[in-house]
Amino acid sequence: MSTGVRREVPRLALNQQEAAESLGVSVDHFERHVKPHVEYVLLGSRRLYSVRELQRFLEHESLKAGRRAA
């Protein structure tokens, strides 16, 4: 029996549009500057980017620039 209360489920992976939005960039920018550097999972025809992998990318890029991510 459903109580009608919706539960928020944490996202572990994002599609390309969501991944770009989560980084604050356009899909075009994501495709050119991020996509080549992050691993993804194929589930059927869907390409998903893990939140952890996107965080790793940000950490790596901030360290490369000589700064530590906040």
PDB file of N, CA, C and O in Angstrom, chain B, residues numbered from 101:
ATOM      1  N   MET B 101       0.830  -1.182   0.000  1.00  0.00           N
ATOM      2  CA  MET B 101       0.000   0.000   0.000  1.00  0.00           C
ATOM      3  C   MET B 101       0.878   1.250   0.000  1.00  0.00           C
ATOM      4  O   MET B 101       1.767   1.385   0.840  1.00  0.00           O
ATOM      5  N   SER B 102       0.635   2.145  -0.921  1.00  0.00           N
ATOM      6  CA  SER B 102       1.420   3.367  -1.051  1.00  0.00           C
ATOM      7  C   SER B 102       0.844   4.455  -0.149  1.00  0.00           C
ATOM      8  O   SER B 102      -0.371   4.614  -0.039  1.00  0.00           O
ATOM      9  N   THR B 103       1.743   5.200   0.492  1.00  0.00           N
ATOM     10  CA  THR B 103       1.313   6.287   1.363  1.00  0.00           C
ATOM     11  C   THR B 103       1.184   7.599   0.611  1.00  0.00           C
ATOM     12  O   THR B 103       0.706   8.586   1.169  1.00  0.00           O
ATOM     13  N   GLY B 104       1.605   7.625  -0.658  1.00  0.00           N
ATOM     14  CA  GLY B 104       1.541   8.846  -1.443  1.00  0.00           C
ATOM     15  C   GLY B 104       2.719   9.769  -1.206  1.00  0.00           C
ATOM     16  O   GLY B 104       2.782  10.844  -1.802  1.00  0.00           O
ATOM     17  N   VAL B 105       3.655   9.380  -0.352  1.00  0.00           N
ATOM     18  CA  VAL B 105       4.841  10.188  -0.070  1.00  0.00           C
ATOM     19  C   VAL B 105       5.947   9.739  -1.012  1.00  0.00           C
ATOM     20  O   VAL B 105       6.312   8.564  -1.042  1.00  0.00           O
ATOM     21  N   ARG B 106       6.478  10.689  -1.785  1.00  0.00           N
ATOM     22  CA  ARG B 106       7.582  10.367  -2.702  1.00  0.00           C
ATOM     23  C   ARG B 106       8.897  10.518  -1.979  1.00  0.00           C
ATOM     24  O   ARG B 106       9.111  11.475  -1.236  1.00  0.00           O
ATOM     25  N   ARG B 107       9.762   9.574  -2.202  1.00  0.00           N
ATOM     26  CA  ARG B 107      11.075   9.585  -1.573  1.00  0.00           C
ATOM     27  C   ARG B 107      12.111   9.990  -2.613  1.00  0.00           C
ATOM     28  O   ARG B 107      12.097   9.486  -3.736  1.00  0.00           O
ATOM     29  N   GLU B 108      12.996  10.886  -2.247  1.00  0.00           N
ATOM     30  CA  GLU B 108      14.089  11.287  -3.141  1.00  0.00           C
ATOM     31  C   GLU B 108      15.151  10.192  -3.121  1.00  0.00           C
ATOM     32  O   GLU B 108      15.653   9.824  -2.059  1.00  0.00           O
ATOM     33  N   VAL B 109      15.486   9.683  -4.281  1.00  0.00           N
ATOM     34  CA  VAL B 109      16.519   8.664  -4.406  1.00  0.00           C
ATOM     35  C   VAL B 109      17.779   9.349  -4.930  1.00  0.00           C
ATOM     36  O   VAL B 109      17.733  10.003  -5.972  1.00  0.00           O
ATOM     37  N   PRO B 110      18.903   9.210  -4.227  1.00  0.00           N
ATOM     38  CA  PRO B 110      20.144   9.848  -4.696  1.00  0.00           C
ATOM     39  C   PRO B 110      20.547   9.309  -6.063  1.00  0.00           C
ATOM     40  O   PRO B 110      20.477   8.104  -6.307  1.00  0.00           O
ATOM     41  N   ARG B 111      20.964  10.194  -6.944  1.00  0.00           N
ATOM     42  CA  ARG B 111      21.409   9.801  -8.283  1.00  0.00           C
ATOM     43  C   ARG B 111      22.862   9.371  -8.217  1.00  0.00           C
ATOM     44  O   ARG B 111      23.697  10.078  -7.654  1.00  0.00           O
ATOM     45  N   LEU B 112      23.162   8.238  -8.779  1.00  0.00           N
ATOM     46  CA  LEU B 112      24.532   7.742  -8.861  1.00  0.00           C
ATOM     47  C   LEU B 112      25.152   8.055 -10.211  1.00  0.00           C
ATOM     48  O   LEU B 112      26.374   8.138 -10.340  1.00  0.00           O
ATOM     49  N   ALA B 113      24.294   8.230 -11.229  1.00  0.00           N
ATOM     50  CA  ALA B 113      24.784   8.492 -12.575  1.00  0.00           C
ATOM     51  C   ALA B 113      23.839   9.448 -13.291  1.00  0.00           C
ATOM     52  O   ALA B 113      22.646   9.519 -12.993  1.00  0.00           O
ATOM     53  N   LEU B 114      24.410  10.182 -14.245  1.00  0.00           N
ATOM     54  CA  LEU B 114      23.667  11.207 -14.980  1.00  0.00           C
ATOM     55  C   LEU B 114      23.835  10.997 -16.467  1.00  0.00           C
ATOM     56  O   LEU B 114      24.866  10.500 -16.920  1.00  0.00           O
ATOM     57  N   ASN B 115      22.808  11.382 -17.239  1.00  0.00           N
ATOM     58  CA  ASN B 115      22.989  11.357 -18.688  1.00  0.00           C
ATOM     59  C   ASN B 115      23.830  12.585 -19.080  1.00  0.00           C
ATOM     60  O   ASN B 115      24.178  13.399 -18.224  1.00  0.00           O
ATOM     61  N   GLN B 116      24.147  12.712 -20.357  1.00  0.00           N
ATOM     62  CA  GLN B 116      25.048  13.782 -20.788  1.00  0.00           C
ATOM     63  C   GLN B 116      24.510  15.174 -20.468  1.00  0.00           C
ATOM     64  O   GLN B 116      25.250  16.037 -19.994  1.00  0.00           O
ATOM     65  N   GLN B 117      23.238  15.387 -20.725  1.00  0.00           N
ATOM     66  CA  GLN B 117      22.619  16.692 -20.442  1.00  0.00           C
ATOM     67  C   GLN B 117      22.716  17.011 -18.950  1.00  0.00           C
ATOM     68  O   GLN B 117      23.093  18.121 -18.573  1.00  0.00           O
ATOM     69  N   GLU B 118      22.379  16.046 -18.111  1.00  0.00           N
ATOM     70  CA  GLU B 118      22.422  16.253 -16.661  1.00  0.00           C
ATOM     71  C   GLU B 118      23.851  16.448 -16.183  1.00  0.00           C
ATOM     72  O   GLU B 118      24.104  17.277 -15.309  1.00  0.00           O
ATOM     73  N   ALA B 119      24.787  15.691 -16.747  1.00  0.00           N
ATOM     74  CA  ALA B 119      26.195  15.832 -16.362  1.00  0.00           C
ATOM     75  C   ALA B 119      26.697  17.232 -16.697  1.00  0.00           C
ATOM     76  O   ALA B 119      27.382  17.860 -15.890  1.00  0.00           O
ATOM     77  N   ALA B 120      26.354  17.720 -17.891  1.00  0.00           N
ATOM     78  CA  ALA B 120      26.756  19.075 -18.281  1.00  0.00           C
ATOM     79  C   ALA B 120      26.141  20.095 -17.333  1.00  0.00           C
ATOM     80  O   ALA B 120      26.827  21.003 -16.864  1.00  0.00           O
ATOM     81  N   GLU B 121      24.858  19.950 -17.052  1.00  0.00           N
ATOM     82  CA  GLU B 121      24.184  20.877 -16.130  1.00  0.00           C
ATOM     83  C   GLU B 121      24.824  20.840 -14.749  1.00  0.00           C
ATOM     84  O   GLU B 121      24.996  21.882 -14.117  1.00  0.00           O
ATOM     85  N   SER B 122      25.176  19.651 -14.279  1.00  0.00           N
ATOM     86  CA  SER B 122      25.761  19.534 -12.941  1.00  0.00           C
ATOM     87  C   SER B 122      27.112  20.236 -12.844  1.00  0.00           C
ATOM     88  O   SER B 122      27.516  20.677 -11.768  1.00  0.00           O
ATOM     89  N   LEU B 123      27.806  20.336 -13.980  1.00  0.00           N
ATOM     90  CA  LEU B 123      29.096  21.035 -14.011  1.00  0.00           C
ATOM     91  C   LEU B 123      28.943  22.512 -14.359  1.00  0.00           C
ATOM     92  O   LEU B 123      29.901  23.279 -14.279  1.00  0.00           O
ATOM     93  N   GLY B 124      27.733  22.901 -14.745  1.00  0.00           N
ATOM     94  CA  GLY B 124      27.491  24.302 -15.082  1.00  0.00           C
ATOM     95  C   GLY B 124      27.999  24.695 -16.454  1.00  0.00           C
ATOM     96  O   GLY B 124      28.359  25.849 -16.683  1.00  0.00           O
ATOM     97  N   VAL B 125      28.029  23.723 -17.379  1.00  0.00           N
ATOM     98  CA  VAL B 125      28.505  24.006 -18.728  1.00  0.00           C
ATOM     99  C   VAL B 125      27.459  23.552 -19.744  1.00  0.00           C
ATOM    100  O   VAL B 125      26.536  22.809 -19.410  1.00  0.00           O
ATOM    101  N   SER B 126      27.612  24.003 -20.971  1.00  0.00           N
ATOM    102  CA  SER B 126      26.702  23.575 -22.036  1.00  0.00           C
ATOM    103  C   SER B 126      27.046  22.152 -22.460  1.00  0.00           C
ATOM    104  O   SER B 126      28.134  21.655 -22.167  1.00  0.00           O
ATOM    105  N   VAL B 127      26.121  21.507 -23.144  1.00  0.00           N
ATOM    106  CA  VAL B 127      26.369  20.163 -23.661  1.00  0.00           C
ATOM    107  C   VAL B 127      27.524  20.205 -24.665  1.00  0.00           C
ATOM    108  O   VAL B 127      28.360  19.301 -24.688  1.00  0.00           O
ATOM    109  N   ASP B 128      27.574  21.249 -25.491  1.00  0.00           N
ATOM    110  CA  ASP B 128      28.657  21.389 -26.466  1.00  0.00           C
ATOM    111  C   ASP B 128      30.013  21.462 -25.757  1.00  0.00           C
ATOM    112  O   ASP B 128      30.965  20.791 -26.158  1.00  0.00           O
ATOM    113  N   HIS B 129      30.094  22.274 -24.710  1.00  0.00           N
ATOM    114  CA  HIS B 129      31.343  22.390 -23.950  1.00  0.00           C
ATOM    115  C   HIS B 129      31.688  21.052 -23.295  1.00  0.00           C
ATOM    116  O   HIS B 129      32.844  20.628 -23.310  1.00  0.00           O
ATOM    117  N   PHE B 130      30.694  20.395 -22.726  1.00  0.00           N
ATOM    118  CA  PHE B 130      30.902  19.092 -22.105  1.00  0.00           C
ATOM    119  C   PHE B 130      31.483  18.113 -23.116  1.00  0.00           C
ATOM    120  O   PHE B 130      32.445  17.405 -22.818  1.00  0.00           O
ATOM    121  N   GLU B 131      30.894  18.072 -24.319  1.00  0.00           N
ATOM    122  CA  GLU B 131      31.361  17.143 -25.351  1.00  0.00           C
ATOM    123  C   GLU B 131      32.810  17.416 -25.751  1.00  0.00           C
ATOM    124  O   GLU B 131      33.579  16.483 -25.982  1.00  0.00           O
ATOM    125  N   ARG B 132      33.180  18.685 -25.833  1.00  0.00           N
ATOM    126  CA  ARG B 132      34.539  19.041 -26.270  1.00  0.00           C
ATOM    127  C   ARG B 132      35.585  18.929 -25.175  1.00  0.00           C
ATOM    128  O   ARG B 132      36.701  18.479 -25.432  1.00  0.00           O
ATOM    129  N   HIS B 133      35.237  19.335 -23.941  1.00  0.00           N
ATOM    130  CA  HIS B 133      36.264  19.495 -22.912  1.00  0.00           C
ATOM    131  C   HIS B 133      36.186  18.528 -21.741  1.00  0.00           C
ATOM    132  O   HIS B 133      37.159  18.385 -21.001  1.00  0.00           O
ATOM    133  N   VAL B 134      35.077  17.874 -21.559  1.00  0.00           N
ATOM    134  CA  VAL B 134      34.927  16.975 -20.407  1.00  0.00           C
ATOM    135  C   VAL B 134      34.819  15.521 -20.860  1.00  0.00           C
ATOM    136  O   VAL B 134      35.547  14.658 -20.370  1.00  0.00           O
ATOM    137  N   LYS B 135      33.925  15.257 -21.779  1.00  0.00           N
ATOM    138  CA  LYS B 135      33.621  13.895 -22.225  1.00  0.00           C
ATOM    139  C   LYS B 135      34.865  13.065 -22.567  1.00  0.00           C
ATOM    140  O   LYS B 135      34.925  11.886 -22.219  1.00  0.00           O
ATOM    141  N   PRO B 136      35.860  13.658 -23.241  1.00  0.00           N
ATOM    142  CA  PRO B 136      37.049  12.845 -23.568  1.00  0.00           C
ATOM    143  C   PRO B 136      37.853  12.400 -22.339  1.00  0.00           C
ATOM    144  O   PRO B 136      38.704  11.517 -22.442  1.00  0.00           O
ATOM    145  N   HIS B 137      37.585  13.008 -21.187  1.00  0.00           N
ATOM    146  CA  HIS B 137      38.404  12.751 -20.003  1.00  0.00           C
ATOM    147  C   HIS B 137      37.681  11.997 -18.889  1.00  0.00           C
ATOM    148  O   HIS B 137      38.262  11.747 -17.834  1.00  0.00           O
ATOM    149  N   VAL B 138      36.435  11.638 -19.113  1.00  0.00           N
ATOM    150  CA  VAL B 138      35.697  10.927 -18.068  1.00  0.00           C
ATOM    151  C   VAL B 138      35.199   9.583 -18.593  1.00  0.00           C
ATOM    152  O   VAL B 138      34.822   9.448 -19.757  1.00  0.00           O
ATOM    153  N   GLU B 139      35.210   8.607 -17.710  1.00  0.00           N
ATOM    154  CA  GLU B 139      34.692   7.286 -18.050  1.00  0.00           C
ATOM    155  C   GLU B 139      33.176   7.306 -17.964  1.00  0.00           C
ATOM    156  O   GLU B 139      32.589   8.140 -17.275  1.00  0.00           O
ATOM    157  N   TYR B 140      32.560   6.387 -18.663  1.00  0.00           N
ATOM    158  CA  TYR B 140      31.102   6.295 -18.650  1.00  0.00           C
ATOM    159  C   TYR B 140      30.694   4.831 -18.651  1.00  0.00           C
ATOM    160  O   TYR B 140      31.514   3.938 -18.868  1.00  0.00           O
ATOM    161  N   VAL B 141      29.422   4.606 -18.406  1.00  0.00           N
ATOM    162  CA  VAL B 141      28.847   3.266 -18.406  1.00  0.00           C
ATOM    163  C   VAL B 141      27.791   3.236 -19.497  1.00  0.00           C
ATOM    164  O   VAL B 141      26.976   4.152 -19.609  1.00  0.00           O
ATOM    165  N   LEU B 142      27.807   2.179 -20.302  1.00  0.00           N
ATOM    166  CA  LEU B 142      26.755   1.986 -21.299  1.00  0.00           C
ATOM    167  C   LEU B 142      25.731   1.020 -20.729  1.00  0.00           C
ATOM    168  O   LEU B 142      26.060  -0.113 -20.379  1.00  0.00           O
ATOM    169  N   LEU B 143      24.496   1.471 -20.638  1.00  0.00           N
ATOM    170  CA  LEU B 143      23.378   0.622 -20.226  1.00  0.00           C
ATOM    171  C   LEU B 143      22.415   0.603 -21.399  1.00  0.00           C
ATOM    172  O   LEU B 143      21.625   1.529 -21.583  1.00  0.00           O
ATOM    173  N   GLY B 144      22.488  -0.447 -22.182  1.00  0.00           N
ATOM    174  CA  GLY B 144      21.750  -0.475 -23.432  1.00  0.00           C
ATOM    175  C   GLY B 144      22.339   0.582 -24.338  1.00  0.00           C
ATOM    176  O   GLY B 144      23.538   0.561 -24.616  1.00  0.00           O
ATOM    177  N   SER B 145      21.518   1.504 -24.803  1.00  0.00           N
ATOM    178  CA  SER B 145      22.007   2.584 -25.651  1.00  0.00           C
ATOM    179  C   SER B 145      22.263   3.865 -24.855  1.00  0.00           C
ATOM    180  O   SER B 145      22.629   4.894 -25.422  1.00  0.00           O
ATOM    181  N   ARG B 146      22.066   3.791 -23.542  1.00  0.00           N
ATOM    182  CA  ARG B 146      22.268   4.992 -22.699  1.00  0.00           C
ATOM    183  C   ARG B 146      23.687   5.073 -22.184  1.00  0.00           C
ATOM    184  O   ARG B 146      24.223   4.096 -21.662  1.00  0.00           O
ATOM    185  N   ARG B 147      24.294   6.237 -22.331  1.00  0.00           N
ATOM    186  CA  ARG B 147      25.628   6.508 -21.799  1.00  0.00           C
ATOM    187  C   ARG B 147      25.439   7.305 -20.519  1.00  0.00           C
ATOM    188  O   ARG B 147      24.877   8.401 -20.534  1.00  0.00           O
ATOM    189  N   LEU B 148      25.913   6.745 -19.409  1.00  0.00           N
ATOM    190  CA  LEU B 148      25.748   7.399 -18.112  1.00  0.00           C
ATOM    191  C   LEU B 148      27.098   7.729 -17.508  1.00  0.00           C
ATOM    192  O   LEU B 148      28.052   6.958 -17.612  1.00  0.00           O
ATOM    193  N   TYR B 149      27.160   8.886 -16.878  1.00  0.00           N
ATOM    194  CA  TYR B 149      28.375   9.377 -16.230  1.00  0.00           C
ATOM    195  C   TYR B 149      28.146   9.350 -14.726  1.00  0.00           C
ATOM    196  O   TYR B 149      27.200   9.961 -14.228  1.00  0.00           O
ATOM    197  N   SER B 150      29.004   8.646 -14.004  1.00  0.00           N
ATOM    198  CA  SER B 150      28.812   8.561 -12.562  1.00  0.00           C
ATOM    199  C   SER B 150      29.142   9.903 -11.913  1.00  0.00           C
ATOM    200  O   SER B 150      30.047  10.617 -12.345  1.00  0.00           O
ATOM    201  N   VAL B 151      28.400  10.219 -10.889  1.00  0.00           N
ATOM    202  CA  VAL B 151      28.642  11.447 -10.126  1.00  0.00           C
ATOM    203  C   VAL B 151      30.062  11.407  -9.566  1.00  0.00           C
ATOM    204  O   VAL B 151      30.758  12.423  -9.564  1.00  0.00           O
ATOM    205  N   ARG B 152      30.487  10.252  -9.098  1.00  0.00           N
ATOM    206  CA  ARG B 152      31.839  10.106  -8.541  1.00  0.00           C
ATOM    207  C   ARG B 152      32.902  10.398  -9.599  1.00  0.00           C
ATOM    208  O   ARG B 152      33.913  11.033  -9.298  1.00  0.00           O
ATOM    209  N   GLU B 153      32.685   9.939 -10.837  1.00  0.00           N
ATOM    210  CA  GLU B 153      33.644  10.184 -11.917  1.00  0.00           C
ATOM    211  C   GLU B 153      33.702  11.675 -12.263  1.00  0.00           C
ATOM    212  O   GLU B 153      34.780  12.204 -12.534  1.00  0.00           O
ATOM    213  N   LEU B 154      32.567  12.343 -12.256  1.00  0.00           N
ATOM    214  CA  LEU B 154      32.559  13.785 -12.510  1.00  0.00           C
ATOM    215  C   LEU B 154      33.284  14.536 -11.396  1.00  0.00           C
ATOM    216  O   LEU B 154      33.993  15.507 -11.661  1.00  0.00           O
ATOM    217  N   GLN B 155      33.111  14.096 -10.163  1.00  0.00           N
ATOM    218  CA  GLN B 155      33.827  14.709  -9.039  1.00  0.00           C
ATOM    219  C   GLN B 155      35.326  14.468  -9.165  1.00  0.00           C
ATOM    220  O   GLN B 155      36.125  15.361  -8.882  1.00  0.00           O
ATOM    221  N   ARG B 156      35.714  13.263  -9.590  1.00  0.00           N
ATOM    222  CA  ARG B 156      37.128  12.945  -9.794  1.00  0.00           C
ATOM    223  C   ARG B 156      37.720  13.858 -10.868  1.00  0.00           C
ATOM    224  O   ARG B 156      38.832  14.363 -10.712  1.00  0.00           O
ATOM    225  N   PHE B 157      36.987  14.067 -11.940  1.00  0.00           N
ATOM    226  CA  PHE B 157      37.435  14.952 -13.014  1.00  0.00           C
ATOM    227  C   PHE B 157      37.689  16.364 -12.478  1.00  0.00           C
ATOM    228  O   PHE B 157      38.725  16.964 -12.764  1.00  0.00           O
ATOM    229  N   LEU B 158      36.738  16.888 -11.699  1.00  0.00           N
ATOM    230  CA  LEU B 158      36.903  18.231 -11.133  1.00  0.00           C
ATOM    231  C   LEU B 158      38.117  18.309 -10.218  1.00  0.00           C
ATOM    232  O   LEU B 158      38.882  19.271 -10.273  1.00  0.00           O
ATOM    233  N   GLU B 159      38.290  17.300  -9.382  1.00  0.00           N
ATOM    234  CA  GLU B 159      39.442  17.274  -8.470  1.00  0.00           C
ATOM    235  C   GLU B 159      40.745  17.243  -9.268  1.00  0.00           C
ATOM    236  O   GLU B 159      41.682  17.978  -8.955  1.00  0.00           O
ATOM    237  N   HIS B 160      40.805  16.407 -10.283  1.00  0.00           N
ATOM    238  CA  HIS B 160      42.003  16.298 -11.106  1.00  0.00           C
ATOM    239  C   HIS B 160      42.309  17.616 -11.805  1.00  0.00           C
ATOM    240  O   HIS B 160      43.460  18.052 -11.833  1.00  0.00           O
ATOM    241  N   GLU B 161      41.294  18.246 -12.363  1.00  0.00           N
ATOM    242  CA  GLU B 161      41.493  19.515 -13.065  1.00  0.00           C
ATOM    243  C   GLU B 161      41.917  20.625 -12.116  1.00  0.00           C
ATOM    244  O   GLU B 161      42.730  21.473 -12.484  1.00  0.00           O
ATOM    245  N   SER B 162      41.383  20.633 -10.909  1.00  0.00           N
ATOM    246  CA  SER B 162      41.767  21.678  -9.958  1.00  0.00           C
ATOM    247  C   SER B 162      43.193  21.462  -9.474  1.00  0.00           C
ATOM    248  O   SER B 162      43.921  22.432  -9.267  1.00  0.00           O
ATOM    249  N   LEU B 163      43.605  20.223  -9.289  1.00  0.00           N
ATOM    250  CA  LEU B 163      44.980  19.941  -8.880  1.00  0.00           C
ATOM    251  C   LEU B 163      45.963  20.258  -9.995  1.00  0.00           C
ATOM    252  O   LEU B 163      47.067  20.742  -9.746  1.00  0.00           O
ATOM    253  N   LYS B 164      45.549  19.977 -11.233  1.00  0.00           N
ATOM    254  CA  LYS B 164      46.382  20.266 -12.387  1.00  0.00           C
ATOM    255  C   LYS B 164      46.640  21.755 -12.501  1.00  0.00           C
ATOM    256  O   LYS B 164      47.711  22.176 -12.938  1.00  0.00           O
ATOM    257  N   ALA B 165      45.664  22.549 -12.111  1.00  0.00           N
ATOM    258  CA  ALA B 165      45.802  23.994 -12.179  1.00  0.00           C
ATOM    259  C   ALA B 165      46.525  24.537 -10.945  1.00  0.00           C
ATOM    260  O   ALA B 165      46.697  25.748 -10.806  1.00  0.00           O
ATOM    261  N   GLY B 166      46.945  23.641 -10.054  1.00  0.00           N
ATOM    262  CA  GLY B 166      47.672  24.068  -8.859  1.00  0.00           C
ATOM    263  C   GLY B 166      46.773  24.506  -7.726  1.00  0.00           C
ATOM    264  O   GLY B 166      47.234  25.130  -6.769  1.00  0.00           O
ATOM    265  N   ARG B 167      45.481  24.183  -7.824  1.00  0.00           N
ATOM    266  CA  ARG B 167      44.537  24.549  -6.775  1.00  0.00           C
ATOM    267  C   ARG B 167      43.863  23.298  -6.275  1.00  0.00           C
ATOM    268  O   ARG B 167      43.724  22.322  -7.011  1.00  0.00           O
ATOM    269  N   ARG B 168      43.457  23.321  -5.069  1.00  0.00           N
ATOM    270  CA  ARG B 168      42.714  22.208  -4.485  1.00  0.00           C
ATOM    271  C   ARG B 168      41.221  22.517  -4.566  1.00  0.00           C
ATOM    272  O   ARG B 168      40.810  23.643  -4.289  1.00  0.00           O
ATOM    273  N   ALA B 169      40.420  21.548  -4.936  1.00  0.00           N
ATOM    274  CA  ALA B 169      38.977  21.740  -5.019  1.00  0.00           C
ATOM    275  C   ALA B 169      38.404  22.002  -3.635  1.00  0.00           C
ATOM    276  O   ALA B 169      38.880  21.458  -2.638  1.00  0.00           O
ATOM    277  N   ALA B 170      37.371  22.846  -3.586  1.00  0.00           N
ATOM    278  CA  ALA B 170      36.741  23.167  -2.302  1.00  0.00           C
ATOM    279  C   ALA B 170      35.918  22.010  -1.806  1.00  0.00           C
ATOM    280  O   ALA B 170      35.312  22.096  -0.737  1.00  0.00           O
TER     281      ALA B 170
END
